[in-house]
Amino acid sequence: MTRPATLAVAPVAPNLTAALPGLVLPAGLAAAAMALHVLPGLKILSPAILAVLLGIALRQLFGLPAALRPGLTVAARTLLRVAVVLLGLQVTVGQVVGLGLGVLLAVAGGLAANFLFTVWLGARMGVGRRLTRLIAVGTSVCGASAIVAANSVTGGDDEDVAYSLAAVTLFGTVAMLAMPLAAELVHAEPHVAGLWLGASIHEVAQVVGAASQLGDAAMQTATIAKMARVLMLAPLVLALAAVEHRRSRRVERARLQMPWFVFGFIGLTVLASLKTMPGWLTADAGLITSFLLAAALAALGYGMDVSAILRRGWRPLLLALLSWLAISAVSLLLLYVLA
């Protein structure tokens, strides 16, 4: 069977002239996604997810012209790494430490337990190893950003990325709508409810959207708890890189491929914590990061083959559902025990 054309077959180092058409397209889609995000009814979807959807839609309408592939490759690989690095400016060590040791242990414990559970369950369900790990990372850490960061070391194909993005977006949206109601049903205090939402919901935008329904106190604690999870992306990706290296060495001699952009993420987090970065950069970091991530995911979306995604079947989707339910339950339990 012939493999569908994806970005994986594009040149890795195209020159600027060849890359330009494929860079302009995702940049335009990112701008469109950010404009659509402010419309009523679309705020529940982050610009990154809207950009993926726009990219997929255009791919189905116009196909994948060869002239776009070099630039799309640069956008899908380089821009997303820059976006992950810039995420480091949005969280400081002081904010995370301010949550307290008990909360940090609960957040970290829920993340680790859910990742291991999802990997174990995916193997039992017969879901592919790489797709399982992307779903596990996306659910456990921070949605789309975590998926594209982890894929740099797990080596999943474009369809793996597409399916995991679709799955975590679906259940992240469900979580955003359902979990505030669940918090009210169990009469959780705003502080605890915010921590639970931040420790359980996938995307940062979804966390803010959910917590805003419970008041300012819940939104503040939810956002900081979510940023603590984002900070845990770096050690998780490094651990995945080491695991993939050990696995590859059992098959053939392989050098350890270090995800250097993760060290950039850590470095900017330290600089943001020390307050040594220019004020204009830290103030605009969120907007710049959103645009770059949207452009990268628009490029990924344009390179995806929908028919190949659909052939994956329902099992990965069920895995994503069970993974979300697991992190929600474990995080709530750990918060009540440790926080």
DRENPALO-985347 format. One record per atom (N, C-alpha, C, CB): x, y, z. Coordinates in steps of 0.1 Angstrom, whole numbers, plus 5000, padded with zeros to 4 digits. Glycine has a CB too. Example, Ala and Ser with C-alpha at 12.3 -4.5 7.8 and 13.67 -1.06 7.14 Angstrom:
<zalums>
513249435078;512349555078;513249675078;511349555090;512849785071;513749895071;512950005079;514149945057;
</zalums>
This chain:
<zalums>
500849885000;500050005000;500950125000;499050005012;500650224991;501450344990;501050445002;501250414977;502150495008;501950585020;501450715014;503150595028;500450775020;499950905016;501051015018;498650945023;500951115009;501951225010;501751305022;501851314997;502851325030;502751405042;504051485043;502651315055;504051565053;505251655054;506551575057;505051755065;506351455062;507551375065;508451345053;507051235071;507951355041;508751325029;509351455023;507951255019;509051565029;509551695024;511051715028;508751815029;511751795020;513151815023;513351885037;513851915013;514351845044;514551895058;515152035058;515451805066;516052065048;516652195049;516552275035;518152175052;515352315032;515052385020;515652525021;513552395016;516052585009;516452725009;515252815011;517252754997;515552945014;514553035017;513553055006;515153175021;514053064994;513153084982;512152974981;513953104969;512652854982;511752734981;510752734992;512552614980;511252775004;510352765016;509252875017;511252765028;509452985010;508653105012;507153075010;509053215003;506753014999;505252984997;504652905009;505052914984;505452805013;504952725024;504952785038;505652595024;505652895039;505752975052;504653075052;507053035053;504353135041;503353245040;501953185043;503353305026;501653065038;500353005040;500052975055;500252875032;500852905062;500552885076;500553015084;501552795083;501353115081;501253245088;499953305086;502453335083;499453305073;498053355071;496953285078;497753355056;497153145079;496153065086;496153095101;496352915083;497353125106;497553155120;496853285123;499053155124;497053385114;496353515116;494853495116;496853615106;494353415106;492953395105;492453325118;492653315093;493153225123;492753155135;492653245147;493653045138;493653335148;493653425160;492453525159;494953505161;492053565146;490953655144;489653575148;490953705130;489553455143;488353375146;488153345161;488353245138;489253335168;489253295182;488453395190;490653285187;488353525186;487753625194;486253625191;488253765191;485753555182;484353545179;483553465189;484053495165;482353515192;481453435201;481253295196;480053505203;481353195205;481253055202;482552985198;480253045190;483553065194;484853005191;485953025201;485353055177;485653095212;486653125222;487052995230;486153225232;486152895229;486452775236;487552695229;485252685237;487852725217;488952665209;490152765208;488452625195;491352715211;492552795211;492852825196;493752725218;493552935194;494052965180;494752855174;494853095180;495552775182;496352665176;495352555171;497252605187;494352525178;493452425173;492652475161;492452385185;492252595161;491552655150;492452655137;491052795152;493752675139;494652675128;494752535122;496052725133;494852435131;494852295126;493652265117;494952195138;492452305122;491252285115;491252355101;490052325123;491752475101;491852545088;492752485079;492252695091;493952435084;494852365076;494352235070;496152335084;493652155078;493052035073;492052065063;492451955085;491152165065;490152195055;490652235042;489252305061;491752325042;492352365029;493052245022;493352475032;493652155030;494252035024;493251955016;494951955034;492051945022;490951865015;490451935002;489851835024;490552065002;490052144991;491052144980;489652284995;492352164983;493352194973;494452094972;493952334975;494451994980;495551894980;496851954986;495751854965;497951884983;499251934988;500151954977;499751824998;500152084971;501152114960;502552094965;500852254955;503352054955;504752024959;505552154963;505551964947;505052274957;505752394960;505552434975;505152504951;504552384982;504352424995;505052335005;502852414999;505552225001;506052125011;507352175018;506352005004;508352235011;509552285019;509152375030;510552345009;508352485027;508052575037;507152525048;507352695031;506252435045;505452375055;506252285065;504352285048;507352225059;508252145068;508952235078;509252075060;509452355073;510052445082;509052495093;510652565074;507852535089;506852585098;506552475108;505652625091;506352355104;505852245113;506952195122;505352125105;508152215119;509252165127;509952285135;510352095119;510352385128;511152495134;510252585143;511952565124;509152635137;508352725144;507752665157;507252775135;507352535156;506752485168;507852475180;506152345165;509152445176;510152445186;510352585192;511452385180;510352685184;510452825189;509352855198;510552925177;508052815194;506952835203;507052775216;505652795196;507552645216;507652575229;508752645238;508152425227;509852695232;510852775239;510152895246;511952815230;509352965238;508753095243;507753065254;508153165232;507252945255;506352915266;506952935279;505852765265;508252925279;509052945292;508853075298;510452915290;508553175290;508353315295;507053335302;508453415283;506153235301;504753255306;504653195320;503753185297;505753135326;505653085339;506953105346;505352925338;506853145359;508053165367;508053065378;508053305373;509253035383;509452945394;508752985406;510952925397;508753115409;508053175421;506553145421;508253315421;505953155409;504453125408;504252985412;503953155394;505052895407;504852745409;505152715423;505752665400;506252765429;506552735443;505452785452;507952795447;504852905448;503852965457;502552875459;503353085451;502452775450;501252685452;501452595465;501152595440;502652575469;502852495481;503252345477;501652485490;504052285486;504552155483;503452055481;505452105494;502352055489;501351955487;500651965474;500351975498;500352085469;499752105456;500652055445;499352255454;501952095446;502852055436;502951905435;504252115438;503051835446;503051685446;501751635440;503251635461;500651695443;499351645437;499351665422;498251715443;499851775417;499851805403;500851705396;500251945400;502051695402;503051615396;502651465396;504351635402;502051425408;501651285409;500551255400;501151265423;499551345398;498451315388;498951305374;497451425389;499951395371;500551395357;501251255355;501451515355;502151225364;502951105362;502050975362;503951095373;501150975371;500250855372;499350835360;499350865384;498850955355;498050945343;498850905330;497351075340;500050965329;500950925318;501150775318;502251005318;501650725329;501950575330;500650495327;502550545343;499550535333;498250465331;497850465316;497150525339;498050575309;497650585295;498550495287;497650735291;499850505289;500750415282;500450265284;502250445286;500150235296;499850095299;498550055292;499650065314;497450135294;496150105288;496250105273;495150205292;496950195267;497150195252;497750065247;497950315247;498750015254;499249885250;498249775251;500549855258;497449775262;496449665263;495349675253;495849675277;495049795248;493949825238;494449805224;493449965240;495749785222;496249765208;496449895201;495349675201;496550015208;496850135201;498350155199;496250255210;498750205188;500150215185;500950285195;500350295172;502150245197;503050305208;503250455207;504350235209;503550505195;503750645194;502550725196;504350675180;501450675190;500150745192;499750755206;499050685183;499950635213;499550625227;500350735235;499850485232;501650745233;502450845240;502050985238;503950815237;501651015225;501251155222;499951185229;501051175207;498951085230;497751105237;498051125252;496750985235;498951045257;499251045271;499851185275;500250935275;500851235267;501451365269;500451475268;502651385260;499651475257;498751575255;497651595266;498051555242;497251475271;496251475282;496851515295;495551345283;498051465298;498751475311;499351615313;499751375313;499851685302;500551805304;499751925299;501951795297;499851955286;499252085281;498752075267;500252195283;498151965263;497451965250;498351975238;496452075249;498052065229;498752075216;500252095218;498052175208;500552185227;502052225228;502752095233;502152335239;502252025242;502951905247;503051795236;502251845259;502051785228;502051685217;503151715207;500651685210;503151835202;504251865192;505651865198;503952005186;505751895211;507051885217;507451745218;507051955231;506551655223;506851515225;507151445212;505751445233;506451485202;506651415189;508051435183;505551465179;508751535188;510051555183;511051445187;510551695187;510651375198;511451265203;510851125201;511851285217;509451125200;508850995198;508850955184;507450995204;508851045175;508951015160;507650965154;509950915158;506551015160;505250975153;505051045140;504051015162;504250985131;504051045118;502951145119;503650935108;502651215108;501651325108;500351285112;501651385094;499951155109;498651105113;498551085128;498250985105;499651045134;499651025149;499451165155;501050975153;500051265150;499951395156;498451445154;500951495149;497951425142;496651475139;495551405148;496251445124;495651275150;494751205158;494751245172;494951055157;496051255177;496151295191;495651435194;497651285196;495951525184;495451665186;493951665186;495951755174;493351595177;491851585176;491251535189;491351505164;491851425194;491351365206;491451455218;492051225208;492551515220;492751595232;491951725231;494251625235;491751775219;490851885217;489451855220;490951945203;488951745216;487551705218;487351695233;487251565211;488151615240;487851585254;488351705263;488551465259;489251785258;489551905266;488352005265;490751975260;487652015254;486452095253;485352045262;486052105239;485151905262;484151845270;484551875285;484151695268;485851865289;486251895302;485952035306;487751865304;486252125297;485952275300;484552295303;486452355288;483652225296;482152255299;481652175311;481452215286;482152055313;481651965323;482251985337;481751825319;483552015338;484152005351;483752125360;485652015349;483452245355;482952345364;481652305371;482752475357;480752235363;479552185368;479752075379;478652125357;480751995376;481151885385;481651945398;482151785379;482452055397;483052115409;481952175418;483952225405;480852225412;479752285419;478952175426;478852375410;478852055419;478051945424;478651885437;477851835413;480051885437;480651835449;480951945459;481951765445;480452065456;480652175466;482052205469;479852155479;482952195459;484352225461;484552375463;485152175449;485452415472;485752555474;486452615462;486652575487;486252745459;486852795447;488352765445;486752945447;489152775457;490552745456;490852605451;491252765470;490152505457;490352365454;489752335440;489552275464;488652395436;488052375423;489052435412;486752455422;489652545415;490552605405;491752515403;491052735409;492352465415;493452375414;493152245406;493952335428;491952195408;491452075401;491352095386;490152025407;490752205382;490652235368;492052255362;489852365366;492952325369;494252345364;495052215363;495052445372;494852125372;495551995372;494951895362;495551945386;493851915356;493151815349;492851845334;491851785356;492551975331;492152015318;493352035309;491252135318;493152005296;494251995287;494952125283;493751925274;494252215276;494852335271;494752455281;494152375258;495652545280;495652655289;494352735287;496852745287;494052765274;492752835271;491552775277;492652855256;491552635276;490352565282;490352575297;490452415277;491452575303;491552595318;490952725322;492952575323;491352835315;490952965318;489452975316;491653075310;488952915304;487552925301;486652855312;487252865288;487152735316;486452665326;486452735340;487052525328;487652785344;487752845357;486952975358;489152865361;486853045347;486153175347;484753165351;486253245333;484153045350;482753015353;482653005369;482252895347;483752995376;483652975390;484253095398;484452855394;484553205391;484953325398;486453355397;484653315412;486953465401;488253515400;489253425408;488453655404;488853395420;489753315429;490053175422;489153285443;489053115417;489252985410;490153005398;487952925406;489853115390;490653135378;492153155381;490053245370;492453225392;493853255395;494553125399;493953355406;493953045407;494652925411;494652825400;493952865423;493652815392;493652725380;494752755370;492252735373;494952885368;495952925358;497352895363;495853075356;497652915376;498952885382;499252735382;499152945396;498152665386;498352515386;498552465372;497052445392;497952525362;498152485348;499552515344;497152545339;500052635348;501452665345;502452575351;501752815349;502152525363;502952425369;503052295360;502452385383;501952255355;501952145345;502752175333;500552105341;502652295328;503452335316;504952325319;503052475312;505352365331;506752355335;507252215335;506952425349;506352115338;506751975338;506851915324;505751895346;506551995314;506751945300;508251915298;506252045290;509151995302;510551985300;511151845305;511352095306;510951815318;511551685322;510851565316;511351675337;509551585313;508851465306;509451445292;507351495306;509651545284;510151525271;511651475272;510151665263;512351525281;513751465283;513751325286;514551545293;512751285295;512651145299;512251055287;511651125310;511351105279;510851035267;512051025257;509751115260;512851125256;514051115247;514951005252;514851245247;515150995265;516050885270;515450755268;516350915285;514150735270;513450605267;513550565253;512050615272;513350665244;513450635229;514850595226;512950745221;515850655232;517250625229;517550485233;518150725236;517150445245;517350305250;516650205241;516950295264;515450235237;514750145228;515450125215;513250185226;515850235209;516550225196;517850155197;516750375190;518550165208;519850095209;519649945210;520550145222;518449895214;518249755214;518049705200;516949725223;517749795191;517549755177;518849775169;516349825171;519449895170;520649935163;521350035171;520349975149;522650065168;523350165175;522750305171;524850165171;522550385181;521850515179;522450615189;520350505180;522550735184;522950845193;521750905199;523750955185;521950955211;520851015219;520551155212;521251035234;519351165207;518851285201;518251375212;517851265190;519051475216;518551565227;517651675221;519751625234;516451695227;515551805223;516051935228;514151775227;516951995221;517652115227;516652235229;518652165217;515552235222;514552345224;513952335239;513452335214;514052215245;513552205259;514452285268;513452055263;515752275265;516652355274;516452505272;518152315270;516052545260;515652685257;514452725266;515352705243;513452625266;512252645275;512652665289;511352525274;513552585294;514052595308;514752725310;514952475312;515652765301;516352885302;515553005303;517352895291;514553015295;513653135295;512753135307;512753135282;512453015313;511653015325;512553075336;511252865329;513853035337;514753085347;514853245345;516153025346;515053285333;515253425330;513953505334;515553455316;512753445331;511553515335;511353525350;510353435329;511853415357;511853415371;512753525377;512153275377;513853545371;514853645376;514453785372;516253615371;513453795363;512953925358;514054005351;512454015370;514853935343;515953995335;515554025321;517153915336;514353975317;513953985303;513354125301;512953875299;513454185288;512854315285;511354305288;513054355271;510754415293;509354415297;508454395285;509054545303;508854455273;508054435261;507954285257;508554525250;509054215259;509154075254;508253985263;510554025254;508354005276;507553925285;506053955284;507953945299;505754085281;504354125279;503754065267;504254285279;504554055256;503954015243;504253865241;504554095232;504853795251;505353655249;504153565246;506053605261;503053585253;501853505250;501253515236;500753535260;501253645231;500753665218;501653605207;500553815215;502953625209;503953575200;503853415199;505353625203;503853365211;503753215213;502553155206;503853175227;501453225208;500153175202;500253175187;498953265207;500853285182;500853295167;501853185161;501453435163;503053175167;503953075162;503352935163;505253085169;502752905175;502152765176;501052745166;501652745191;500252845164;499152835154;499652815140;498252965155;500752885137;501352875124;501952735122;502452975121;502652685132;503152545131;502152445130;504052515144;501052455138;499952355137;499152365124;499052365149;499052485119;498352505106;499152425095;498252655102;500452435096;501352365086;501152215088;502752395088;501052165101;500852025103;499451985098;500951995118;498452065100;497152035096;497052025080;496152145100;497752115074;497752115059;498451985054;498452235053;499451935062;500151815057;499451685061;501451815063;498351685068;497651565072;496651505062;496951595085;496651375062;495751305053;494551255062;496451195046;493351315060;492251275069;491851135067;491051365065;491851075055;491550935054;492450845062;491550895039;493750885062;494650805070;494350805085;496050845068;493850925090;493550945104;492250855107;493251095107;491250865098;490050785101;490350635101;489050815090;491350585094;491650445094;492150395108;492650415083;492550495116;492950455130;491850395138;493650565137;490650425135;489550365142;489150435155;489750225145;488350365164;487750425176;488650405188;486450375178;489550305188;490250275200;491150395206;491150155198;491850465197;492650575203;491750685209;493450635192;490550705203;489550795208;489150755222;488450815199;488750625224;488350575237;489550585247;487950425236;490750565242;491950585251;492050725256;493250545244;491850825247;491850965251;490750995261;491751055239;489650945260;488550965269;488850905283;487250895264;489350785283;489650725296;490850795303;490050575294;491750845295;492950915300;492451045307;493950945289;491551115301;491051235307;490251205320;490051315297;489451105320;488751065332;489651025343;487750955329;490750955339;491750915349;492451035356;492750825343;492951125348;493651235354;492751325362;494351325343;491451335358;490451415366;490251345379;489151425358;490051215380;489851145392;491051145401;489351005389;492251115396;493451105404;493851235409;494551045396;493751345401;494151475405;493251525417;494051575394;491951505416;491051545426;491351475439;489551515422;491551345438;491951265450;493151315457;492051115447;494251335449;495551375454;495451515460;496551375443;494651605454;494451745459;493851735473;493651825450;492851655475;492151645488;493051575498;490851565487;493951485494;494851425503;496051505507;495351285498;496651575497;497951645499;497851795500;498751615487;496851855494;496752005494;496252065507;495952055482;
</zalums>
